[in-house]
Amino acid sequence: MNCSKRTSTRTMRSRPSTSCSTNRLSRKHNTMTITVLYDNYVFRPGLSSGWGFSVLVDDRILFDTGENGSDLLRNMEALGRSPDRLEAVVISHNHWDHTGGLKEVLGAHPGLNVYIGPDTGEDLKESIITYGGSPKHTEPGMQIAENIWTTGSIKASYKGSPMPEQAMVLQKNGKTAMITGCSHPGVKHMIEEASKLFSFSPFTLLMGGFHWRDFSPQQAEDAAEELQQFHIETIVPTHCSGKPALTALKKIHKGRVLSAGSGFETEL
């Protein structure tokens, strides 16, 4: 069994481990672990990547399912995780690169609650039922599990069509994280909306897709500068953020931006 690297949001430095069992047993019980299971890039060699995104929180809440369910489950197994331990799935928005693994996940663990926005689309709701899951509509500020909430749907459009999206908010040990799927409403706007809902913002950690991949270098720098007002301690752009975003964020938010990919892990 492979072991994943993990980092702490306080130092955000990789901590090597000598064995998988030692690494898992030494984890502090009072921390919240955030693991990227599926991404466009690979952080831990040997894992699969593809166009899409999926994050596992504390081995129990799955946020999005990437584009390929078989690869997602293989990555879970390689990292010592199991779909049997899942308590729920949260879907950020109704795009194939975030819902593509639902069939395999629900096949491995039938009956899971799958939290979607009420305006996500009947097709997704029907698919969840067909795959053996139980669709649940979310509301702004709704609690999904202990220390885990959703922003609820935030209005957005993509290529001329409505594309509402929700983010997941985590809080532990006085630290707060927001995880986004693609940030179609705009990552700045999503942070602003989340800040209205949750008194424990500002965010310690911002992770996920920012949808800056088609930005010019100047557009990416402008967007990165807009995020300075939120005083985010650590930023982890993934998936559709794009290389211009990573370059601009590292330039503007010096020392506070990390590259990620399948197998990246951190803690609150």
C-alpha positions as CSV (number, residue, x, y, z in Angstrom):
1,M,0.0,0.0,0.0
2,N,1.3,3.4,-0.9
3,C,1.5,6.3,1.5
4,S,0.6,9.9,0.6
5,K,2.7,12.9,1.6
6,R,0.9,15.2,4.0
7,T,1.5,18.8,5.0
8,S,0.2,21.0,7.8
9,T,-1.5,24.3,7.1
10,R,0.7,25.8,9.7
11,T,4.0,25.1,8.0
12,M,2.7,23.5,4.8
13,R,5.9,21.5,4.4
14,S,5.9,17.9,3.4
15,R,6.5,15.3,6.1
16,P,8.0,12.1,4.9
17,S,6.9,8.8,6.5
18,T,8.7,5.5,6.8
19,S,5.6,3.3,6.4
20,C,2.0,3.6,5.7
21,S,0.9,2.2,9.0
22,T,3.1,4.5,11.0
23,N,2.0,7.5,9.0
24,R,-1.7,6.7,9.5
25,L,-1.4,5.9,13.2
26,S,0.6,9.0,13.9
27,R,-2.0,11.3,12.6
28,K,-3.3,13.6,15.3
29,H,-6.9,12.8,16.1
30,N,-7.8,16.4,16.5
31,T,-6.8,17.4,13.0
32,M,-8.9,17.4,9.8
33,T,-7.2,15.8,6.8
34,I,-7.8,17.0,3.3
35,T,-6.6,14.7,0.4
36,V,-6.7,15.4,-3.3
37,L,-7.8,12.1,-4.8
38,Y,-8.0,13.2,-8.4
39,D,-6.6,16.1,-10.3
40,N,-5.2,17.2,-13.7
41,Y,-1.7,16.7,-12.3
42,V,0.0,14.1,-10.1
43,F,1.5,15.1,-6.8
44,R,2.4,11.6,-5.6
45,P,4.1,9.4,-8.3
46,G,2.2,6.3,-9.3
47,L,-1.3,7.8,-9.0
48,S,-3.6,8.5,-11.9
49,S,-4.6,12.0,-13.2
50,G,-7.1,13.3,-15.6
51,W,-9.2,16.3,-16.3
52,G,-11.2,16.7,-13.2
53,F,-11.1,17.2,-9.4
54,S,-12.0,15.2,-6.3
55,V,-11.1,15.8,-2.6
56,L,-11.5,13.6,0.4
57,V,-12.0,15.2,3.8
58,D,-11.2,13.0,6.9
59,D,-11.8,9.8,4.9
60,R,-15.5,10.4,5.2
61,I,-16.8,13.3,3.0
62,L,-16.0,13.2,-0.8
63,F,-16.1,16.5,-2.6
64,D,-16.6,15.9,-6.4
65,T,-15.6,12.7,-8.2
66,G,-13.4,13.6,-11.1
67,E,-13.9,12.4,-14.6
68,N,-13.0,8.7,-14.2
69,G,-14.4,6.7,-11.4
70,S,-12.1,3.7,-11.9
71,D,-9.0,5.9,-11.6
72,L,-10.5,7.6,-8.6
73,L,-11.1,4.3,-6.8
74,R,-7.6,3.1,-7.7
75,N,-6.1,6.3,-6.2
76,M,-8.2,5.8,-3.1
77,E,-6.9,2.3,-2.7
78,A,-3.3,3.4,-3.3
79,L,-3.6,6.0,-0.6
80,G,-5.0,3.6,1.9
81,R,-8.5,5.0,1.7
82,S,-11.8,3.1,1.2
83,P,-15.2,4.1,-0.2
84,D,-16.7,2.0,2.6
85,R,-15.8,4.7,5.0
86,L,-17.6,7.5,3.1
87,E,-20.5,9.2,4.9
88,A,-21.6,11.5,2.0
89,V,-20.7,13.0,-1.3
90,V,-20.9,16.7,-2.1
91,I,-21.0,17.8,-5.8
92,S,-19.9,21.3,-6.6
93,H,-21.6,21.6,-9.9
94,N,-23.1,19.5,-12.8
95,H,-20.1,19.0,-15.0
96,W,-18.7,15.7,-16.2
97,D,-15.2,16.3,-14.8
98,H,-16.8,16.6,-11.3
99,T,-19.5,14.0,-11.5
100,G,-17.8,11.4,-13.8
101,G,-16.9,9.1,-10.9
102,L,-20.3,9.0,-9.2
103,K,-21.4,5.7,-10.8
104,E,-18.3,3.9,-9.5
105,V,-18.3,5.6,-6.1
106,L,-22.0,4.7,-5.5
107,G,-21.4,1.2,-6.9
108,A,-18.7,0.7,-4.3
109,H,-20.9,2.3,-1.5
110,P,-24.6,2.3,-2.4
111,G,-27.0,4.4,-0.4
112,L,-24.8,7.4,0.1
113,N,-26.3,10.8,0.4
114,V,-25.2,13.0,-2.5
115,Y,-25.5,16.7,-1.7
116,I,-26.3,18.9,-4.8
117,G,-27.7,22.4,-5.3
118,P,-31.4,22.6,-5.9
119,D,-30.8,24.2,-9.3
120,T,-28.1,21.7,-10.4
121,G,-30.4,19.9,-12.8
122,E,-32.8,17.0,-12.9
123,D,-30.5,14.9,-15.0
124,L,-27.9,14.8,-12.2
125,K,-30.6,13.9,-9.6
126,E,-31.9,11.1,-11.8
127,S,-28.4,9.8,-12.3
128,I,-27.7,9.7,-8.6
129,I,-30.8,7.7,-8.0
130,T,-30.0,5.3,-10.9
131,Y,-26.5,4.7,-9.5
132,G,-27.9,3.9,-6.1
133,G,-27.4,7.1,-4.2
134,S,-29.8,9.5,-2.4
135,P,-29.8,13.0,-3.8
136,K,-30.1,15.8,-1.1
137,H,-30.6,19.5,-2.0
138,T,-28.4,21.9,-0.1
139,E,-29.1,25.4,1.2
140,P,-26.7,28.3,1.9
141,G,-24.8,27.6,5.1
142,M,-26.1,24.0,5.4
143,Q,-24.0,21.7,7.6
144,I,-23.0,18.4,5.9
145,A,-21.1,16.8,8.7
146,E,-19.2,17.8,11.9
147,N,-17.1,20.8,11.0
148,I,-18.1,20.7,7.3
149,W,-20.6,23.0,5.6
150,T,-21.6,24.1,2.1
151,T,-22.1,27.6,0.7
152,G,-25.2,26.3,-1.2
153,S,-25.6,27.2,-4.8
154,I,-24.0,30.4,-6.0
155,K,-25.4,31.7,-9.4
156,A,-23.0,31.6,-12.4
157,S,-23.0,30.9,-16.1
158,Y,-20.7,29.0,-18.4
159,K,-20.7,29.4,-22.2
160,G,-24.0,31.1,-22.0
161,S,-25.8,28.6,-19.9
162,P,-26.6,28.7,-16.1
163,M,-23.9,26.9,-14.1
164,P,-24.6,27.3,-10.4
165,E,-21.9,26.1,-8.1
166,Q,-21.4,25.4,-4.4
167,A,-18.1,25.3,-2.4
168,M,-17.4,23.4,0.8
169,V,-16.2,25.1,4.0
170,L,-14.3,23.4,6.7
171,Q,-13.4,24.5,10.2
172,K,-11.1,22.9,12.7
173,N,-8.8,24.1,15.5
174,G,-9.5,27.7,14.7
175,K,-8.5,27.2,11.1
176,T,-10.9,27.5,8.2
177,A,-10.7,26.2,4.6
178,M,-12.8,26.7,1.5
179,I,-12.7,24.1,-1.3
180,T,-14.0,24.9,-4.7
181,G,-14.7,22.8,-7.8
182,C,-14.3,25.2,-10.7
183,S,-15.3,28.6,-9.3
184,H,-17.6,29.4,-12.2
185,P,-19.1,32.3,-10.2
186,G,-15.6,33.7,-9.7
187,V,-13.4,32.7,-6.8
188,K,-13.4,36.2,-5.4
189,H,-17.2,36.2,-5.5
190,M,-17.4,32.8,-3.9
191,I,-15.2,33.9,-1.0
192,E,-17.4,37.0,-0.5
193,E,-20.5,34.9,-0.4
194,A,-19.0,32.4,2.0
195,S,-17.8,35.2,4.3
196,K,-21.4,36.4,4.6
197,L,-22.5,32.9,5.7
198,F,-19.8,31.9,8.1
199,S,-18.5,34.0,11.1
200,F,-15.3,32.1,11.2
201,S,-13.8,33.5,8.0
202,P,-11.2,34.7,6.9
203,F,-9.9,31.5,5.4
204,T,-6.7,29.8,6.4
205,L,-6.7,27.7,3.3
206,L,-8.2,28.1,-0.2
207,M,-8.0,25.0,-2.4
208,G,-9.6,24.0,-5.7
209,G,-10.2,25.0,-9.3
210,F,-10.2,28.7,-10.0
211,H,-11.0,28.6,-13.8
212,W,-8.2,30.9,-14.7
213,R,-6.7,28.6,-17.3
214,D,-7.6,30.9,-20.2
215,F,-6.4,34.0,-18.5
216,S,-3.6,36.1,-19.9
217,P,-0.6,36.6,-17.6
218,Q,-1.9,40.1,-16.8
219,Q,-5.4,38.9,-16.2
220,A,-4.1,36.2,-13.8
221,E,-2.0,38.8,-11.9
222,D,-5.0,41.1,-11.6
223,A,-7.1,38.3,-10.2
224,A,-4.4,37.2,-7.9
225,E,-4.1,40.7,-6.5
226,E,-7.9,40.8,-5.9
227,L,-7.4,37.9,-3.5
228,Q,-4.9,39.8,-1.3
229,Q,-7.8,41.5,0.5
230,F,-8.9,38.2,2.0
231,H,-5.5,37.5,3.8
232,I,-5.6,33.8,3.0
233,E,-2.7,32.0,4.6
234,T,-2.3,29.2,2.0
235,I,-3.6,29.0,-1.5
236,V,-3.6,25.7,-3.4
237,P,-4.8,26.2,-7.0
238,T,-5.8,22.9,-8.8
239,H,-7.6,21.5,-11.8
240,C,-8.8,24.2,-14.1
241,S,-6.7,27.0,-12.5
242,G,-4.0,26.8,-15.1
243,K,-0.3,27.6,-15.2
244,P,-0.8,31.4,-15.6
245,A,-2.7,31.3,-12.3
246,L,0.0,29.4,-10.5
247,T,2.7,31.7,-11.8
248,A,0.7,34.8,-10.9
249,L,-0.4,33.6,-7.5
250,K,3.2,32.7,-6.5
251,K,4.3,36.1,-7.6
252,I,1.7,38.0,-5.7
253,H,1.2,35.8,-2.7
254,K,4.9,35.0,-2.1
255,G,5.5,31.9,0.0
256,R,1.8,31.1,0.4
257,V,1.0,29.2,-2.7
258,L,1.5,25.4,-3.2
259,S,1.3,23.2,-6.2
260,A,-0.9,20.2,-5.8
261,G,-2.2,17.1,-7.7
262,S,-3.5,13.6,-7.1
263,G,-2.1,12.5,-3.7
264,F,-1.5,16.0,-2.2
265,E,-2.5,16.1,1.4
266,T,-2.8,18.7,4.1
267,E,-4.4,19.2,7.5
268,L,-6.3,21.8,9.5
